[in-house]
Amino acid sequence: MKSIYLLLLFPILIFSQDDLLSEIDSDSLVNQYATAAFKGLKIVNFESTKLVAKKELTFIVSHRFGTVKNGIDDFFGLDNAVTRLQFVYGISDGFNIGVSRSSYLKIYDITTKYRIFHQKENGFPFTIVGFNALVINTALDKVDLPLLEFKNRLGYTAQVLISRKFNSDLTLQLAPTFFHDNFVSIDEQDNSQFALGLGGRHKLGKRWSINLDYGLHLNRAETSPYKNPLSIGFDLETGGHVFQLHFSNAQAMNTNGFLGQAEGDWGDGDFYFGFNLSRRF
């Protein structure tokens, strides 16, 4: 696995130009390969099997407000918002690299995403994409943790994203996930954790879709206060942009965070509103 993580150490930022309108009606097959299974790089929280095209740069602004549970006291979460800024670049049509910074725990991450198989008409029935991330938590404080070392700030993610586009409206995805944090705040929690992501997209119209994803944590400590993340969202496609509106019981936006530290409870009305806005160059 070390060889996979070495790929994460080469972030490149190069600008080029494109327009998302060329994809809006591309729901058929191009060269017999399934296209437009997802329009966003994420379903809601989970990565989708979509990749950025070769020599294309996508800039993503992700915003997640605080919980709506407190109502007007903090203006339904407005006072406790977090933001993530991310760049994703296509080294090729099948290989992307990315870098981001989130105000949630002051997390930086470096990512790779690469296509292994492509769904094909009368051929292979799924698109399979690999995703890896190196996470750096800079919020950990040596005042509170005097034995803290740099390695304790690190976390890792490895995912296999398996999607199938059933028709022009419906795509479903599975995401077996391994993630590891060198530091965990709950003593009983294993540093290495496993989850299964489930998600999908259904078109509501030419430029609208409804998206849903859920993360089933497989070895969460019994004493953990955290929940499995359940998220629902809507994608709106416009020229040069994909605008995603969503609700989730997880405020963190990186994989280790929303799978390992989702604090909200839908049953108690404890969830977060947010959005992703992406722009291609």
Secondary structure, DSSP 8 states (H G I E B T S, - for coil): -HHHHHGGG----------GGGGTT--SEETTEE--S-SSSBSSSSB-S----TT-EEEEEEEEEEEGGGGGGGTTTGGG-EEEEEEEEEEETTEEEEEEEETGGGEEEEEEEEEEE--BTTS---EEEEEEEEEEE----TTT-TT--GGGGEEEEEEEEEEEE-SSSEEEEEEEEEEEES--SSTTS-SEEEEEEEEEEEE-SSSEEEEEEEEEESS--TT---B--EEEEEEEEETTEEEEEEEES----SHHHHHH-B--BGGGTB-EEEEEEEEE-
